[in-house]
Amino acid sequence: MDERKVTAVRDWPAPTTVKELQRFLGFANFYRRFIQNYSSIAHPLTSLLRNKPKSLAWSPAAGKAFNLLKRAFTTAPLLVHPDPDKPFIVEVDASTTGVGAVLSQQQGNPSRLHPCAFFSRKLIPAERNYDIGNRELLAVKLALEEWRHWLEGAKHPFTVLTDHKNLEYLRAAKRLNPRQARWALFFTRFNCTISYRPGSKNTKADALSRMFAPEESPETPEPILPENLFVSPITWNASGGPT
């Protein structure tokens, strides 16, 4: 197995707060159908949230359950090898301190959405100064860069799902700054559609992006991206915007 595919989950630190545990269980809940005896395995974790505690009383049993679930996320039958004959789905998200993404495909019989790889990265100080739109755009760029050996020249167009409508200003801009121009040019190498999905439905990538984050207040993205934005074959002009 390519270890890079699973590093983001394998290195997931144990939760230290109620919020962090809730995020991990939100991520886990999406994949519970693939994990035999999920409820029993997760019980030491879910029991920590009973009675709405203000602090987390971590235990050896919780630590064991946490590690068992991480192992399940990164092995078959949940994790699958990419199939070049099937379209990909890329889910991305950015927080104030990190970015996260999941590469998935519909596979199996019956057909279900399985993860092929996970990605997360802590933002460097300069990137943390980006506004929310540019951080989300960075998350898209980093995910495409991470998996370009599968996505660039893919047999089928693929979909990128983000919970921020973040490209409208690039389409309308009369001028792009050098960073935006580089990213826009990079996007033209991929035959994909970037689609908006509400944050409440973007729990997997959200959890991966926030594994570096302290407690923080929720962010409400501005609705500035149309529901579907076709990136390829759009071309971009650094001085005049998209053409």
Secondary structure, DSSP 8 states (H G I E B T S, - for coil): --GGGTHHHHT-----SHHHHHHHHHHHHHTGGGSTTHHHHHHHHHGGGTT--SS----HHHHHHHHHHHHHHTSTTTS----TTS--EEEEEE-SSEEEEEEEEEETTTTEEEEEEEEEEE--HHHHTS-HHHHHHHHHHHHHHHTHHHHTT-SS-EEEEESSB-SHHHHH-SS--HHHHHHHHHHTTS-EEEEE--GGG-HHHHHHHTTT--S-------B-S-SEEE-TT--EETTTEE-
